[in-house]
Amino acid sequence: MGSLLKIQIPNDELHRRLGGGIPAGSIVLIEGDRGTGKSIFSQRLLYGLLRNDYTATYVSSQYTTPEFINQMDSLGYSIIQDLIKRRLMFVSLYPLLVGVSDRRKFLSRFVGEPRLWKTDVMIIDSLSALLPSELDREEIRAFSLHLKRLSSLGKVTIMTVNPADIDPEFLKILEEASSLLIRLSVKTFGGDLKNSATIVKYNNAMGIFQKIIPFRVEPRVGFIVEIAAVV
C-alpha cells in the first residue's frame, strides 16, 4: 500500500480538497451532531477507496446489508461487485454482537475479531454504538493502542461519532489519537442551510488541503463539494 491512499472518483473534488487523499496509517475521526452528514461523508470515502483498488471493512450501526446496498445505490455508488469480489466486507453491527449479553463487552469483542481488521481500511459508523455508557481507563487505553498498532501497519481507520453520545474523556483521547479530525456542521449560507466539513487537525498531510469544505448530497449523483465557501 502506498503512502497516500487515493479517493478520487469522476466529477468529484473531495480528493483535492483533502490534499490528494488520505495518508496511509491515518486515524480519521469524523465528528458531528445528528443530520450533519457523518454517514454520507464516510460512504463517499469508502466508495473512493474502493474505486482506487483498496479493500475495506464497513461496520454500520444503522443498516442491514440490503439497506446499505440500496443506500449506496441512491448516491450512485454501486458496491455490489465489491461485495461479491470481497473487496468490501460489510458488517451490520448488532447481528455481530447478538451473542454478547453484556454491552460492556461489545468493544473488546469487536477489537478482538481479527477478520474485521484484515482490510486496508476500517470504517466504523458509528463508534458510539459500540460503546457502553461507562468505559474504564483500561478499555480506553486498549482501544487507543489498537488504533496505534493499525496505524503502524499503514492501515487506515475511519470512525464517525456524535459527541453528545460519547464519554467526554474518551472523546478527548480519540481526538488526541486521531491524525485527521473532521467536524461536520450545518451552517447558513446565502439564506440556505449547507453542510460543512471543517478540518480541525490534519497530521502528515501530503498536499494542500482546504480548511472548510462545504458540500451537498444529490440523489444518484452523491457527494458534491460546493464551490462557494461557508463561514
N, C-alpha and C positions, 0 to 999 in steps of 0.2 A: 504494500500500500504506500502511495506516495506521501509527500509531506503536506500536501494540500488536497483535501477531498473536494472534488468539483460537484457543484449542484446546479449547473447551468442547464436550462431547457429552452426551447424556442419561445420567442416573444415574451420574455420574462427577464427583468433586470435584477432580480434579487441577488444573484451571484455576484454581480458587480458592486452592488451596494454593501455587500458583506466582505468586500476585499478579495473577491475571486473564488471564495469557497470557505470551507471550514478546515482549519489546521488539524492534521492527524493528532490524536491524543487529547482533543478538546473535551472539556466537561462543560456542556451548554445548559444553562438554566433559563427557562422562559417563564417569566412571572406575569401574572395579570389577574384581574377580577373576572367574574363570570361575564361572558359576552364580549371579551376583548380580542378573541381570535387565537387563543393558545393552540387549540387543536388544529385549526386551519394552518397556522404557521408551521407546526410540526409535520403536518401532512404534506405541505409543499416541500419542506426539507427532505422528507422521505422520498417523494417522487423524484426530486432532482438527484438524489444519491443513487437511486435505482437506475435511472436513465444514464448515469455515468459509471455503471458496472460495479457498484459496491453492493454488498449484501447487508441486510438489515433485519433486526427484530423490532417489531412494533407491539408494545403492550398497551392495551386500551382498557380503561375502566368504564367506557361508555358504550362500545359497540360489540356485537357478535360478529363473526366472520362475514356472513351475508350483508349485514348492515354496513360494515366497513367497506366492502366492495362497492356497494351502492353509493356510499358517501364519496368515495374517491372518484367513481364514475360521474357523479354530479358535478365534480370540479373539472372533468375532462382528464382525469389522471387514472387511466386504466392500469390495474395491478394484477389482473388475473394470470397473465403469463409469468409474472414474477413469483406468484404463489405456486403455480404449477411446477416451475423450474427450481423452486426452493431458493430463489434469491431473496425472497421475503418470508420471514416467519411471523405470522400474526398470532397474537395471544390475547384472548379475551380474559381479563383479569380474574373475575370471580369463579369461573369453572376451574381455573388453575389452582385456586386456593380453597375449593369447596371442602376438602378434607381437613382443613385447619379450623378447628372449633374456637381456638383462642386467637383473637385478632392480633394479640401482641406477638404472635409467632409469624405473622404474614411476611414481614420484611426479611427476617432471617431465612425463611424458606425460599423466598424469591431470589435472594442473593446466592443461596446455596444450590440453585438449579443450573448446572453447567450448560445444558442445552440452549439456554436462553442467551448465553453470552459468547457464543462462538462466531457470531457475525461481525462484520466490520463496524457496524453502528447499532447501538441500542437506543430506542426511543421509548420513553415511559410517559404515557399521557392518561392519567396524571399521577404524579408521585403521591399526592395527598391521599389517594385511595388505598395506598399500600400501608399507610402509617396508622398505628394505634393512637388513641387520644393522648397517651403519655409515652414518651421514649426515655429510656435510661441512657446515661452517658456512654455506656459500653456499646449499646446498639448504634448510637450516633457515630461513635469512633469507628466501629467495624464497617459501617456503610461508607463513611468517608475514605477509609483505607482501601476498600474495594474499588471505589471510583478511581483512586490514585493508581492502583495496580493496573486497571484497564487502560488508563492514560499512558502509563509507562510502556504498554504494549502497542501503542499507536491507535488504540480503539477509541471511537467517539461515543460519548454518552450524552443524550439529549433528554432533558426532563422538563415537563410543564408542572407548574404549581400555582395554586391560588394562595397568596399569603394569608388570607383570612382562615384557611383550613389547615394550617400547619403551625406547630410549636415555634414561637419566635426564636428560641435558642437554636433549634435545628435549622431553621431558615437561614440564620446568620452563618452557621457553619457551611451550609450549602453554597451560599453566596461567596464566602471566602474561598471555598474549594473550586468554584467554577472558574474557568478561563474565559468564557464568553457568557455575560449576563445581559439578558434582553428583557426589558419591561414593556409590556403592552398596555395600551390605554385607548380610550375613545375620547377624541377631542373635537371641539367645534372649529370648523374652518370654512369660511365663506358661507356661513349660515347652515352648513350641513355637518352631520356627525361623521367623523373619519377615524378609522382605526390607525393607530400609530405604534411603531416599534422603536424604542429608544435603546441604543447600545450603551449600557452603563459601564461595562468593562469588557475589553477585548484584548486579552494577553496573546502574544505571539501572532498577531495579525500579520499576514504576508502581503497585504496590499492596502491601498487607501480604502477606507470604509466610510459610510455615511452614518453620522451620529443618530439622526432621526429618519426613520423610513415610514412614510405614510403609505397605506395600502388599502385595497378594497378586494372583495371577492365577487366574482360573477359566475352564474351557473354555466357549466360546460366550458368555461374559459379558465376558471381557477383564480389563483392568487395574482393580483395585479398591483405593481408598485406605482403609486401616484407620482406624477411629475412635480406637482407643487409641494412645497414644504409645509409641514404642520408645526405650529409653535404653541 
